Amino acid sequence: MYPWERVDPAQDSTLRIIHESVRRGHEVSITHPSNLTIRDSLTLSLCKKFVVTDKVSSSLSAFYNNAVFDVEMQELKDFDVIFMRDNPPLDGLVLNFLDSIKDDVFTINAIDGLRKSNNKIYTAAYYDPNRELIPVTHVSKNIEYLLRIIKESENDKMIMKPLDGYGGSGVIVIEKSAMANIRSLLDFYVNRDKDISKYVILQEYIEGAEEGDVRVLMLNGEPIGALRRRPCSGDVRSNISTGGSVEKYKLTKDDKILCHKIGEKLVRDGIYYAGLDLINGKLIEVNVMSPGTITDINRLNKVKLQRKIVDYLEAVVESRNELKEDFRPEILIDNASS
């Protein structure tokens, strides 16, 4: 996960998953990608393991502020579950480290799934020939091509954002009426890193986007909670991190159909926990690294989504353990002999 010191106990989703796991008596450790190491062909990480000496406080703030850790190097294959909750962009080397244990430990989300989906290309490349689910989307770092796309667009407005952004960073509306400024904007987005050019996303502007979006949390291909996010005045972005507000939201019939279609693909790709961003019945983004909003959905609906998440993890581990117990190598030996 991201550093423990950056956690906001009043809002943080990861803290709620941790707290629920510790509360149930599970041994929980946290670590950061920079702590990964390989020694004698084993993948390890320097971890902070929660030390529980008393009853676990029901207060998230007290739990966070009074947390006590044992710091030790731990072998990753000894865990039942690895929950990936670091903020994007994901360092591809992290996945190389975890390749060695992907068959031994249930990783959420799966290593190969994260390879496919840890940036916005995953949504942009979704096969949707009839444009029923995904708005028209272009990904490129060729400035001349991007300018042509804007000029040829049937709409006056488009959404532009960096491929590697998150939390609403860099998301802007561009308009043909300001065409004189767009080349400069594209140059800034594409060349903001002097060492390597960056990809830009251009996306069809969805009517109603100014009213915000809907965040849906998906677990094992099914929606478990949702809310509507409204942008603050004068901002197109509805992310909570950029000052947006939240409202209770009930999924419509069309929302549920979209979630079902997307959910099937997510599970096939090993994406068991994700946040979908919807605008007016269209999928805008799939967030697979550290989707938030658990706290707000809980508050608005008087639920505790972290319980559903840990229930799911426990069920997966129990199922995996049963499969291990049912596997008897001597049967294979007997069959080979016969």
Backbone as numpy.savetxt, mean C-alpha at the origin, in Angstrom:
# Nx Ny Nz CAx CAy CAz Cx Cy Cz
8.93 -1.40 8.52 8.09 -0.21 8.52 8.97 1.03 8.52
8.33 2.20 8.39 9.02 3.48 8.55 9.48 3.60 10.01
10.41 4.51 10.31 10.96 4.58 11.66 9.89 4.78 12.73
10.03 4.06 13.83 9.09 4.11 14.96 8.93 5.54 15.47
9.99 6.32 15.39 9.97 7.69 15.92 9.03 8.59 15.13
8.69 8.22 13.90 7.81 9.06 13.07 6.33 8.73 13.25
6.02 7.75 14.06 4.62 7.33 14.23 3.83 8.40 14.97
2.65 8.72 14.44 1.69 9.58 15.13 0.65 8.66 15.77
0.72 8.44 17.08 -0.16 7.45 17.70 -1.65 7.76 17.55
-1.99 9.04 17.35 -3.40 9.39 17.20 -3.97 8.96 15.86
-3.09 8.74 14.86 -3.58 8.53 13.49 -3.01 7.29 12.81
-1.91 6.78 13.27 -1.14 5.79 12.51 -1.85 4.44 12.40
-1.95 3.93 11.17 -2.58 2.64 10.91 -1.70 1.48 11.33
-0.39 1.57 11.05 0.53 0.49 11.40 0.52 0.23 12.89
0.48 1.29 13.68 0.47 1.14 15.14 -0.73 0.32 15.59
-1.87 0.49 14.94 -3.07 -0.25 15.33 -2.94 -1.74 15.03
-2.29 -2.08 13.92 -2.06 -3.49 13.61 -1.08 -4.10 14.61
-0.03 -3.34 14.95 0.95 -3.80 15.93 0.28 -4.01 17.29
-0.48 -3.02 17.72 -1.12 -3.07 19.03 -2.05 -4.28 19.14
-2.83 -4.53 18.10 -3.75 -5.67 18.13 -2.99 -6.98 18.21
-1.86 -7.06 17.50 -1.06 -8.28 17.52 -0.43 -8.52 18.89
0.12 -7.46 19.48 0.72 -7.57 20.82 -0.35 -7.89 21.85
-1.51 -7.25 21.71 -2.62 -7.47 22.65 -3.05 -8.93 22.67
-2.95 -9.60 21.53 -3.35 -11.01 21.45 -2.26 -11.97 21.91
-1.13 -11.43 22.30 -0.07 -12.28 22.82 0.95 -12.74 21.80
0.90 -12.19 20.60 1.89 -12.56 19.59 3.22 -11.87 19.86
4.30 -12.53 19.50 5.62 -11.89 19.58 5.77 -11.02 18.35
6.00 -9.73 18.58 6.03 -8.76 17.48 7.36 -8.02 17.48
7.96 -7.94 16.32 9.19 -7.16 16.15 8.99 -6.19 15.00
9.68 -5.07 15.06 9.66 -4.10 13.96 11.09 -3.86 13.48
11.21 -3.57 12.19 12.53 -3.28 11.66 12.37 -2.36 10.46
13.50 -1.88 9.97 13.54 -0.94 8.85 14.39 -1.56 7.75
14.09 -1.29 6.48 14.88 -1.88 5.39 16.39 -1.70 5.53
16.81 -0.60 6.11 18.25 -0.36 6.24 18.92 -1.34 7.20
18.13 -2.09 7.98 18.69 -3.03 8.95 18.83 -4.45 8.40
18.42 -4.67 7.15 18.52 -6.00 6.56 19.98 -6.38 6.31
20.26 -7.66 6.51 21.62 -8.14 6.27 21.57 -9.62 5.90
22.62 -10.11 5.26 22.78 -11.53 4.97 24.08 -12.00 5.60
23.98 -13.09 6.36 25.17 -13.65 7.01 25.12 -15.17 6.88
26.15 -15.75 6.37 26.19 -17.21 6.18 24.95 -17.71 5.43
24.60 -16.98 4.39 23.47 -17.32 3.51 22.11 -17.20 4.19
22.06 -16.59 5.37 20.80 -16.38 6.07 20.43 -14.90 6.04
19.15 -14.61 5.81 18.69 -13.23 5.82 18.23 -12.86 7.22
18.82 -11.81 7.76 18.52 -11.36 9.11 18.21 -9.86 9.09
17.71 -9.37 10.21 17.53 -7.93 10.35 17.67 -7.55 11.82
18.24 -6.40 12.05 18.32 -5.87 13.42 16.93 -5.37 13.79
16.30 -6.02 14.74 14.88 -5.78 15.05 14.70 -5.22 16.46
13.61 -4.49 16.61 13.14 -4.09 17.94 11.97 -4.99 18.30
12.18 -5.86 19.29 11.14 -6.80 19.71 10.41 -6.23 20.92
9.08 -6.18 20.82 8.29 -5.63 21.92 8.43 -6.51 23.16
8.67 -5.87 24.29 8.75 -6.55 25.57 7.46 -6.25 26.33
6.72 -7.28 26.69 5.45 -7.11 27.40 5.64 -7.61 28.82
5.59 -6.69 29.77 5.80 -7.05 31.17 4.53 -6.91 32.00
3.50 -6.29 31.41 2.26 -6.03 32.14 1.10 -6.12 31.15
-0.09 -5.88 31.63 -1.25 -5.87 30.74 -1.07 -4.80 29.67
-1.40 -5.14 28.42 -1.24 -4.21 27.31 -2.31 -3.13 27.40
-1.88 -1.86 27.43 -2.80 -0.75 27.56 -3.73 -0.67 26.36
-5.00 -0.35 26.60 -5.96 -0.16 25.51 -5.76 1.19 24.83
-5.03 2.10 25.47 -4.74 3.41 24.91 -3.59 3.31 23.92
-3.84 3.73 22.68 -2.78 3.67 21.67 -1.63 4.59 22.01
-1.95 5.77 22.56 -0.89 6.71 22.93 -0.02 6.15 24.04
-0.66 5.56 25.06 0.10 4.98 26.17 0.94 3.80 25.67
0.34 2.97 24.82 1.07 1.83 24.26 2.31 2.30 23.51
2.14 3.34 22.70 3.26 3.86 21.92 4.33 4.49 22.82
3.90 5.37 23.70 4.87 6.13 24.51 5.60 5.26 25.52
4.99 4.14 25.95 5.60 3.30 26.98 6.22 2.02 26.41
6.31 1.95 25.09 6.84 0.73 24.46 8.28 0.47 24.90
8.56 -0.79 25.23 9.91 -1.23 25.61 10.34 -2.30 24.61
11.58 -2.20 24.15 12.06 -3.13 23.13 13.33 -3.85 23.59
13.47 -5.09 23.12 14.77 -5.75 23.09 15.29 -5.61 21.67
16.50 -5.11 21.51 17.07 -4.95 20.18 18.00 -6.13 19.91
17.68 -6.89 18.88 18.48 -8.07 18.58 18.41 -8.41 17.10
19.43 -9.10 16.62 19.44 -9.58 15.25 18.55 -10.82 15.18
17.57 -10.81 14.28 16.65 -11.93 14.17 16.64 -12.49 12.76
16.52 -13.81 12.68 16.47 -14.51 11.40 15.04 -14.40 10.85
14.88 -13.89 9.65 13.54 -13.59 9.15 12.71 -14.84 8.88
13.34 -15.96 8.57 12.55 -17.16 8.29 11.91 -17.73 9.56
12.29 -17.22 10.73 11.70 -17.71 11.98 10.34 -17.07 12.27
9.96 -16.04 11.51 8.67 -15.39 11.73 7.57 -16.14 11.01
6.35 -16.02 11.51 5.17 -16.56 10.81 4.72 -15.61 9.71
4.79 -14.31 9.99 4.30 -13.28 9.07 5.29 -12.13 9.01
5.52 -11.63 7.80 6.22 -10.36 7.63 5.23 -9.40 6.99
4.97 -8.29 7.66 4.01 -7.29 7.17 4.81 -6.09 6.66
4.73 -5.84 5.36 5.48 -4.74 4.74 4.70 -3.44 4.90
5.23 -2.49 5.67 4.52 -1.23 5.91 5.43 -0.02 5.75
6.47 -0.14 4.92 7.34 1.01 4.69 6.69 1.93 3.65
7.03 3.19 3.69 6.48 4.14 2.72 7.17 4.00 1.37
6.43 4.22 0.27 7.06 4.20 -1.05 7.96 5.42 -1.23
8.87 5.40 -2.23 9.13 4.29 -3.15 9.91 3.17 -2.49
9.66 1.95 -2.97 10.30 0.77 -2.41 11.66 0.55 -3.07
12.66 0.33 -2.26 13.99 -0.01 -2.76 13.95 -1.46 -3.23
14.21 -1.69 -4.52 14.15 -3.03 -5.07 15.08 -4.01 -4.40
16.18 -3.52 -3.82 17.11 -4.41 -3.13 16.48 -5.07 -1.92
15.50 -4.39 -1.30 14.79 -4.98 -0.16 14.14 -6.29 -0.59
13.54 -6.31 -1.77 12.88 -7.51 -2.26 13.90 -8.61 -2.54
15.10 -8.23 -2.99 16.15 -9.23 -3.21 16.55 -9.89 -1.89
16.63 -9.12 -0.83 16.92 -9.69 0.48 15.82 -10.69 0.88
14.56 -10.32 0.65 13.44 -11.13 1.12 13.13 -12.33 0.22
13.72 -12.35 -0.98 13.51 -13.51 -1.87 13.88 -14.82 -1.18
14.88 -14.77 -0.32 15.39 -16.00 0.29 14.40 -16.63 1.27
13.41 -15.84 1.74 12.49 -16.38 2.76 11.03 -16.37 2.28
10.80 -16.05 0.99 9.42 -15.89 0.55 8.63 -17.19 0.56
9.31 -18.34 0.53 8.60 -19.62 0.59 8.41 -20.10 2.03
9.10 -19.47 2.97 9.05 -19.91 4.37 8.10 -19.07 5.23
7.91 -17.82 4.85 7.16 -16.88 5.68 6.04 -16.26 4.85
4.85 -16.16 5.43 3.77 -15.45 4.73 4.08 -13.96 4.77
4.30 -13.39 3.59 4.64 -11.97 3.50 3.48 -11.22 2.89
3.08 -10.16 3.54 1.95 -9.36 3.11 2.43 -7.90 2.96
2.59 -7.50 1.69 2.19 -8.23 0.49 3.33 -9.08 -0.04
2.98 -10.07 -0.89 3.96 -11.02 -1.39 5.09 -10.31 -2.13
6.28 -10.89 -2.05 7.46 -10.27 -2.64 7.27 -10.05 -4.15
6.84 -11.09 -4.85 6.65 -10.94 -6.29 5.50 -9.98 -6.60
4.49 -9.96 -5.74 3.40 -9.01 -5.92 3.86 -7.57 -5.78
4.75 -7.33 -4.81 5.27 -5.98 -4.63 6.14 -5.56 -5.81
6.85 -6.52 -6.40 7.65 -6.20 -7.59 6.75 -5.64 -8.69
5.57 -6.23 -8.84 4.65 -5.81 -9.89 3.97 -4.49 -9.57
3.69 -4.27 -8.30 2.66 -3.28 -7.98 3.11 -2.10 -7.13
4.40 -1.99 -6.82 4.79 -0.98 -5.82 4.88 0.43 -6.38
4.49 0.63 -7.66 4.37 2.01 -8.15 3.12 2.13 -9.02
2.87 3.32 -9.50 1.59 3.62 -10.16 1.45 2.99 -11.55
2.52 2.41 -12.09 2.40 1.71 -13.37 1.44 0.53 -13.24
1.39 -0.07 -12.06 0.52 -1.23 -11.84 -0.93 -0.90 -12.21
-1.41 0.26 -11.78 -2.77 0.66 -12.12 -2.87 1.07 -13.58
-1.89 1.83 -14.04 -1.94 2.35 -15.41 -1.95 1.23 -16.44
-1.30 0.10 -16.12 -1.18 -0.99 -17.08 -2.30 -2.03 -16.96
-3.27 -1.77 -16.09 -4.38 -2.72 -15.92 -5.17 -2.82 -17.23
-5.40 -4.06 -17.67 -6.08 -4.27 -18.95 -7.56 -3.89 -18.83
-7.95 -2.83 -19.50 -9.31 -2.31 -19.41 -9.69 -1.71 -20.77
-9.85 -2.56 -21.80 -10.02 -2.05 -23.17 -11.24 -1.16 -23.36
-12.28 -1.38 -22.56 -13.51 -0.59 -22.71 -13.54 0.63 -21.79
-12.44 0.85 -21.08 -12.30 2.01 -20.18 -13.44 2.08 -19.17
-13.77 0.92 -18.62 -14.84 0.85 -17.63 -14.33 1.11 -16.22
-13.07 0.78 -15.97 -12.54 0.83 -14.60 -11.47 1.88 -14.40
-10.63 2.09 -15.42 -9.44 2.93 -15.28 -9.57 4.15 -16.19
-9.33 5.36 -15.69 -9.31 6.52 -16.58 -8.14 6.43 -17.56
-8.28 7.07 -18.72 -7.19 7.06 -19.71 -5.92 7.59 -19.05
-4.86 6.80 -19.13 -3.63 7.11 -18.40 -2.42 6.94 -19.31
-1.47 7.87 -19.21 -0.22 7.82 -19.98 0.94 7.93 -19.00
1.97 7.10 -19.22 3.17 7.15 -18.39 4.38 7.31 -19.32
5.15 8.36 -19.10 6.31 8.60 -19.97 7.24 9.61 -19.29
8.48 9.69 -19.79 9.37 10.78 -19.40 9.88 11.52 -20.63
9.20 11.28 -21.76 9.50 11.98 -23.00 8.64 13.25 -23.05
9.27 14.38 -22.85 8.53 15.64 -22.70 7.74 15.97 -23.96
8.33 15.75 -25.13 7.63 16.07 -26.38 6.37 15.21 -26.53
6.50 13.94 -26.18 5.34 13.05 -26.25 4.24 13.50 -25.28
4.63 13.83 -24.07 3.66 14.27 -23.07 2.96 15.56 -23.50
3.70 16.47 -24.08 3.09 17.71 -24.59 2.07 17.40 -25.68
2.39 16.44 -26.54 1.46 16.08 -27.62 0.18 15.48 -27.05
0.33 14.65 -26.02 -0.84 14.03 -25.39 -1.76 15.10 -24.82
-1.17 16.10 -24.16 -1.98 17.18 -23.57 -2.70 17.96 -24.67
-1.98 18.29 -25.74 -2.59 19.07 -26.84 -3.71 18.29 -27.53
-3.55 16.97 -27.64 -4.53 16.16 -28.36 -5.69 15.71 -27.48
-5.59 15.93 -26.18 -6.66 15.51 -25.28 -7.96 16.23 -25.61
-9.07 15.49 -25.53 -10.38 16.08 -25.79 -10.83 16.98 -24.65
-10.22 16.82 -23.51 -10.61 17.61 -22.34 -9.63 18.76 -22.11
-10.13 19.80 -21.49 -9.28 20.95 -21.21 -8.34 20.67 -20.04
-8.74 19.74 -19.16 -7.95 19.49 -17.94 -7.45 18.05 -17.91
-6.27 17.86 -17.30 -5.72 16.54 -17.02 -5.06 16.59 -15.64
-4.89 15.41 -15.06 -4.15 15.28 -13.80 -2.72 14.88 -14.12
-1.76 15.55 -13.50 -0.35 15.18 -13.66 0.25 14.88 -12.29
1.05 13.81 -12.23 1.69 13.45 -10.96 2.96 12.66 -11.22
3.91 12.69 -10.29 5.13 11.89 -10.45 4.83 10.41 -10.22
5.49 9.55 -10.96 5.28 8.12 -10.81 5.65 7.63 -9.42
6.67 8.23 -8.81 7.17 7.74 -7.53 6.63 8.52 -6.33
5.58 9.32 -6.54 5.03 10.08 -5.42 4.08 9.26 -4.58
3.78 9.75 -3.37 2.76 9.13 -2.52 2.23 10.20 -1.58
1.07 9.90 -0.98 0.47 10.85 -0.05 0.01 12.13 -0.71
-0.20 12.09 -2.04 -0.67 13.28 -2.75 0.43 14.22 -3.19
1.69 13.87 -2.91 2.79 14.79 -3.26 2.91 14.93 -4.77
2.94 16.17 -5.23 3.16 16.46 -6.64 1.96 16.32 -7.55
0.78 16.04 -7.00 -0.42 15.88 -7.83 -0.99 17.27 -8.16
-1.12 17.57 -9.47 -1.65 18.86 -9.88 -2.62 18.68 -11.05
-3.48 19.68 -11.23 -4.35 19.75 -12.40 -3.68 20.68 -13.42
-3.57 20.22 -14.66 -3.05 21.10 -15.71 -4.18 21.40 -16.69
-4.14 22.61 -17.25 -5.20 23.05 -18.17 -4.58 23.58 -19.46
-5.25 23.30 -20.57 -4.75 23.77 -21.86 -4.67 25.29 -21.93
-5.50 25.96 -21.16 -5.48 27.42 -21.15 -4.16 27.96 -20.61
-3.40 27.08 -19.90 -2.09 27.48 -19.36 -0.97 26.76 -20.09
-1.16 26.49 -21.36 -0.22 25.68 -22.14 1.20 26.27 -22.14
1.29 27.58 -22.05 2.61 28.22 -22.09 3.48 27.79 -20.91
2.84 27.36 -19.80 3.60 26.98 -18.61 3.87 25.48 -18.52
3.20 24.69 -19.37 3.22 23.25 -19.17 4.59 22.64 -19.50
5.27 23.15 -20.54 6.60 22.62 -20.84 7.54 22.80 -19.65
7.47 23.96 -19.03 8.33 24.21 -17.87 7.99 23.24 -16.73
6.69 23.00 -16.52 6.26 22.06 -15.48 6.77 20.66 -15.77
6.61 20.23 -17.02 7.07 18.90 -17.40 8.58 18.77 -17.21
9.30 19.81 -17.59 10.75 19.79 -17.42 11.12 19.65 -15.94
10.38 20.34 -15.08 10.63 20.26 -13.64 10.36 18.85 -13.12
9.22 18.26 -13.52 8.85 16.93 -13.03 9.80 15.86 -13.55
10.13 15.92 -14.83 10.96 14.89 -15.43 12.42 15.01 -14.99
12.90 16.22 -14.82 14.33 16.44 -14.54 14.60 16.96 -13.13
13.68 16.69 -12.20 13.88 17.19 -10.84 15.07 16.53 -10.13
15.44 15.34 -10.59 16.66 14.69 -10.10 17.72 14.86 -11.19
18.77 15.59 -10.89 19.76 15.93 -11.92 20.48 14.69 -12.46
20.43 13.57 -11.70 21.17 12.38 -12.11 20.37 11.43 -12.98
19.04 11.49 -12.88 18.21 10.56 -13.66 16.85 11.18 -13.93
16.39 11.04 -15.17 15.07 11.60 -15.49 13.99 10.73 -14.86
12.86 11.36 -14.52 11.78 10.69 -13.78 10.54 10.56 -14.66
9.78 9.50 -14.42 8.54 9.29 -15.16 7.42 10.15 -14.60
6.54 10.56 -15.51 5.38 11.38 -15.17 4.12 10.64 -15.60
3.06 10.77 -14.83 1.76 10.22 -15.18 0.84 11.35 -15.61
0.22 11.19 -16.76 -0.87 12.07 -17.20 -2.14 11.24 -17.20
-3.18 11.76 -16.59 -4.40 10.98 -16.43 -5.62 11.83 -16.79
-6.56 11.20 -17.46 -7.82 11.85 -17.77 -8.44 12.44 -16.50
-8.90 13.67 -16.61 -9.56 14.32 -15.46 -10.97 13.76 -15.34
-11.28 13.20 -14.17 -12.60 12.61 -13.94 -13.52 13.67 -13.36
-14.66 13.86 -13.99 -15.63 14.80 -13.44 -16.00 14.41 -12.01
-16.00 15.39 -11.15 -16.28 15.14 -9.74 -15.02 15.03 -8.90
-13.83 15.07 -9.57 -12.57 14.94 -8.83 -12.39 16.08 -7.82
-12.96 17.24 -8.14 -12.84 18.38 -7.22 -13.57 18.13 -5.90
-14.46 17.13 -5.89 -15.19 16.78 -4.67 -14.45 15.75 -3.82
-13.29 15.30 -4.31 -12.50 14.34 -3.54 -12.60 12.93 -4.09
-12.12 11.97 -3.30 -12.12 10.58 -3.74 -12.62 9.66 -2.62
-12.70 8.38 -2.94 -13.10 7.36 -1.97 -11.92 6.42 -1.76
-11.53 6.22 -0.52 -10.49 5.24 -0.19 -11.19 3.97 0.30
-10.83 2.84 -0.31 -11.35 1.54 0.07 -10.19 0.67 0.51
-10.29 0.08 1.69 -9.27 -0.87 2.15 -9.71 -2.28 1.76
-8.79 -2.99 1.10 -9.06 -4.33 0.58 -8.22 -5.35 1.35
-8.87 -6.42 1.79 -8.19 -7.51 2.49 -8.56 -8.82 1.80
-7.56 -9.52 1.30 -7.76 -10.78 0.60 -8.81 -10.65 -0.51
-8.75 -9.55 -1.25 -9.61 -9.35 -2.41 -10.99 -8.80 -2.12
-11.30 -8.49 -0.85 -12.62 -8.00 -0.49 -12.50 -6.66 0.25
-13.46 -5.75 0.03 -13.44 -4.49 0.77 -13.83 -4.69 2.23
-13.06 -4.12 3.14 -13.38 -4.23 4.56 -13.73 -2.89 5.19
-13.54 -1.80 4.45 -13.86 -0.49 4.98 -13.61 0.58 3.94
-14.32 1.71 4.08 -14.17 2.79 3.11 -14.51 4.12 3.77
-14.03 5.19 3.16 -14.41 6.55 3.56 -14.27 7.46 2.35
-14.91 8.62 2.44 -14.74 9.65 1.41 -13.76 10.69 1.93
-12.83 11.11 1.07 -11.87 12.15 1.42 -12.18 13.40 0.61
-12.30 14.51 1.28 -12.58 15.79 0.64 -11.34 16.68 0.71
-10.99 17.34 -0.41 -9.83 18.24 -0.38 -10.15 19.50 0.41
-9.11 20.10 0.95 -9.31 21.39 1.60 -9.46 22.46 0.52
-9.95 23.59 0.91 -10.24 24.66 -0.05 -8.99 25.05 -0.84
-9.13 25.11 -2.18 -8.03 25.54 -3.02 -7.02 24.46 -3.35
-7.35 23.18 -3.06 -6.41 22.09 -3.31 -7.15 20.96 -4.00
-6.56 20.39 -5.04 -7.18 19.28 -5.75 -6.97 17.96 -5.01
-5.98 17.90 -4.13 -5.63 16.66 -3.45 -6.52 16.45 -2.23
-7.02 15.22 -2.10 -7.90 14.93 -0.96 -7.20 14.11 0.11
-5.89 13.84 -0.05 -5.16 13.06 0.94 -5.22 13.73 2.31
-5.40 12.90 3.34 -5.45 13.41 4.71 -4.15 14.11 5.06
-3.03 13.59 4.53 -1.71 14.16 4.83 -1.54 15.55 4.25
-2.41 15.94 3.30 -2.32 17.28 2.72 -3.43 18.20 3.21
-4.10 17.80 4.29 -5.12 18.66 4.88 -6.54 18.33 4.50
-6.75 17.23 3.77 -8.11 16.83 3.39 -8.90 16.38 4.61
-10.22 16.38 4.46 -11.10 15.91 5.53 -11.75 14.59 5.11
-12.35 13.89 6.06 -12.93 12.58 5.77 -14.40 12.54 6.19
-15.16 11.70 5.47 -16.58 11.51 5.76 -16.91 10.03 5.67
-17.94 9.64 6.38 -18.43 8.26 6.28 -18.90 8.00 4.86
-18.67 6.78 4.37 -19.06 6.45 3.00 -19.50 4.99 2.94
-20.62 4.76 2.26 -21.11 3.41 2.03 -20.90 3.05 0.56
-20.24 1.93 0.31 -19.96 1.53 -1.06 -21.25 1.32 -1.83
-21.29 1.83 -3.07 -22.44 1.62 -3.94 -22.34 0.25 -4.61
-23.39 -0.14 -5.30 -23.38 -1.40 -6.04 -22.26 -1.41 -7.07
-22.08 -0.28 -7.79 -21.01 -0.19 -8.79 -19.63 -0.25 -8.13
-19.49 0.38 -6.97 -18.22 0.31 -6.23 -17.86 -1.14 -5.91
-18.87 -1.88 -5.46 -18.62 -3.27 -5.06 -18.24 -4.13 -6.27
-18.85 -3.86 -7.42 -18.49 -4.59 -8.63 -17.04 -4.30 -9.02
-16.67 -3.02 -8.97 -15.29 -2.64 -9.28 -14.32 -3.30 -8.30
-14.63 -3.26 -7.00 -13.75 -3.86 -5.99 -13.60 -5.35 -6.23
-14.68 -6.01 -6.62 -14.62 -7.45 -6.87 -13.69 -7.75 -8.05
-13.82 -6.98 -9.13 -12.97 -7.20 -10.30 -11.51 -6.93 -9.98
-11.25 -5.82 -9.33 -9.87 -5.48 -8.97 -9.34 -6.46 -7.92
-10.19 -6.83 -6.97 -9.78 -7.73 -5.89 -9.29 -9.07 -6.39
-9.93 -9.61 -7.42 -9.49 -10.88 -7.99 -8.06 -10.78 -8.51
-7.76 -9.68 -9.19 -6.40 -9.49 -9.72 -5.40 -9.30 -8.58
-5.79 -8.54 -7.57 -4.88 -8.30 -6.45 -4.45 -9.62 -5.81
-5.41 -10.50 -5.54 -5.07 -11.77 -4.89 -4.21 -12.64 -5.81
-4.54 -12.67 -7.11 -3.72 -13.42 -8.06 -2.27 -12.93 -8.03
-2.10 -11.64 -7.85 -0.76 -11.04 -7.86 -0.09 -11.05 -6.49
-0.75 -11.63 -5.48 -0.15 -11.68 -4.15 -0.31 -10.39 -3.36
-1.26 -9.55 -3.77 -1.53 -8.31 -3.03 -2.75 -8.55 -2.14
-2.49 -8.89 -0.89 -3.55 -9.30 0.02 -4.12 -8.13 0.83
-3.36 -7.04 0.90 -3.84 -5.87 1.64 -3.47 -4.62 0.85
-4.47 -3.82 0.51 -4.22 -2.66 -0.35 -5.27 -1.60 -0.10
-4.96 -0.39 -0.53 -5.92 0.71 -0.50 -6.22 1.14 -1.93
-7.51 1.14 -2.29 -7.93 1.61 -3.60 -8.41 3.04 -3.48
-8.05 3.87 -4.45 -8.56 5.24 -4.53 -9.50 5.33 -5.73
-10.76 5.66 -5.49 -11.78 5.71 -6.52 -12.31 7.12 -6.68
-12.58 7.52 -7.92 -13.28 8.77 -8.20 -14.38 8.48 -9.21
-15.60 8.73 -8.79 -16.74 8.61 -9.70 -16.76 7.27 -10.44
-16.51 6.20 -9.68 -16.59 4.86 -10.25 -15.37 4.41 -11.03
-14.29 5.18 -11.00 -13.05 4.80 -11.70 -11.92 4.59 -10.68
-11.08 3.59 -10.97 -9.93 3.31 -10.12 -8.78 4.25 -10.49
-8.33 5.05 -9.55 -7.26 6.01 -9.79 -5.91 5.44 -9.39
-5.85 4.80 -8.23 -4.58 4.25 -7.74 -4.83 3.01 -6.90
-3.82 2.14 -6.86 -3.77 1.03 -5.92 -2.56 1.26 -5.02
-2.79 1.37 -3.72 -1.72 1.61 -2.76 -1.40 0.30 -2.04
-0.17 -0.19 -2.22 0.16 -1.52 -1.71 1.24 -1.51 -0.63
1.87 -0.38 -0.37 2.97 -0.36 0.59 2.48 -0.09 2.01
1.88 1.05 2.24 1.45 1.37 3.61 0.15 2.18 3.60
-0.91 1.63 2.97 -2.17 2.38 2.94 -2.68 2.66 4.35
-3.08 3.91 4.56 -3.57 4.30 5.88 -5.09 4.29 5.95
-5.63 5.18 6.76 -7.08 5.43 6.97 -7.77 4.43 7.89
-7.06 3.46 8.48 -7.70 2.55 9.43 -8.33 3.34 10.57
-7.58 4.30 11.10 -8.06 5.06 12.26 -9.35 5.81 11.94
-9.40 6.46 10.79 -10.58 7.25 10.44 -11.78 6.36 10.11
-11.55 5.26 9.42 -12.66 4.34 9.13 -13.20 3.76 10.43
-12.30 3.41 11.35 -12.74 2.92 12.66 -13.63 3.94 13.36
-13.17 5.18 13.38 -13.90 6.22 14.10 -15.26 6.50 13.48
-15.31 6.56 12.15 -16.55 6.90 11.46 -17.59 5.78 11.54
-17.11 4.54 11.68 -18.03 3.41 11.62 -18.10 2.61 12.92
-17.37 3.09 13.94 -17.34 2.40 15.24 -16.94 0.92 15.08
-15.85 0.73 14.35 -15.30 -0.62 14.13 -13.82 -0.61 14.49
-13.20 -1.78 14.41 -11.75 -1.91 14.60 -11.22 -2.82 13.50
-10.86 -2.21 12.38 -10.43 -2.99 11.23 -9.19 -3.82 11.53
-8.36 -3.35 12.46 -7.14 -4.11 12.77 -7.48 -5.52 13.27
-8.67 -5.68 13.85 -9.07 -7.03 14.30 -9.30 -7.95 13.11
-9.93 -7.43 12.06 -10.14 -8.23 10.86 -8.80 -8.61 10.22
-7.87 -7.65 10.23 -6.57 -7.90 9.61 -5.80 -8.98 10.37
-5.76 -8.89 11.70 -5.02 -9.89 12.48 -5.76 -11.23 12.46
-7.10 -11.21 12.45 -7.86 -12.46 12.27 -7.40 -13.18 10.99
-7.28 -12.40 9.92 -6.87 -12.96 8.63 -5.46 -13.54 8.71
-4.54 -12.80 9.31 -3.16 -13.29 9.43 -3.11 -14.58 10.23
-3.86 -14.63 11.33 -3.89 -15.84 12.15 -4.44 -17.04 11.36
-5.49 -16.79 10.58 -6.10 -17.87 9.79 -5.12 -18.39 8.73
-4.38 -17.47 8.09 -3.40 -17.88 7.08 -2.31 -18.73 7.72
-1.80 -18.28 8.85 -0.72 -19.02 9.52 -1.21 -20.39 9.97
-2.42 -20.45 10.52 -2.98 -21.74 10.94 -3.11 -22.69 9.76
-3.58 -22.17 8.64 -3.73 -23.00 7.44 -2.38 -23.50 6.94
-1.39 -22.60 6.92 -0.04 -22.99 6.47 0.54 -24.06 7.39
0.32 -23.90 8.69 0.86 -24.88 9.63 0.19 -26.25 9.47
-1.12 -26.25 9.19 -1.82 -27.51 8.96 -1.28 -28.21 7.73
-0.98 -27.43 6.69 -0.42 -28.03 5.47 0.94 -28.66 5.74
1.73 -27.98 6.58 3.04 -28.52 6.93 2.90 -29.84 7.68
1.91 -29.90 8.60 1.70 -31.12 9.39 1.21 -32.26 8.52
0.41 -31.94 7.49 -0.13 -32.98 6.62 0.91 -33.52 5.65
1.98 -32.75 5.44 3.02 -33.19 4.51 3.94 -34.20 5.20
3.95 -35.44 4.71 4.75 -36.49 5.31 5.76 -37.01 4.28
7.02 -36.67 4.44 8.03 -37.07 3.46 8.09 -38.59 3.25
7.75 -39.39 4.30 7.85 -40.84 4.16 6.89 -41.39 3.11
5.76 -40.65 2.86 4.83 -41.08 1.84 5.50 -41.00 0.47
6.24 -39.90 0.26 6.96 -39.75 -1.01 8.00 -40.84 -1.18
8.66 -41.20 -0.07 9.69 -42.26 -0.13 9.07 -43.59 -0.47
7.91 -43.90 0.18 7.22 -45.15 -0.10 6.78 -45.23 -1.55
6.24 -44.11 -2.06 5.79 -44.09 -3.45 6.96 -44.28 -4.41
8.08 -43.66 -4.07 9.26 -43.80 -4.93 9.75 -45.26 -4.94
9.66 -45.93 -3.80 10.12 -47.31 -3.72 9.23 -48.23 -4.53
7.91 -47.96 -4.50 6.98 -48.82 -5.21 7.04 -48.59 -6.71
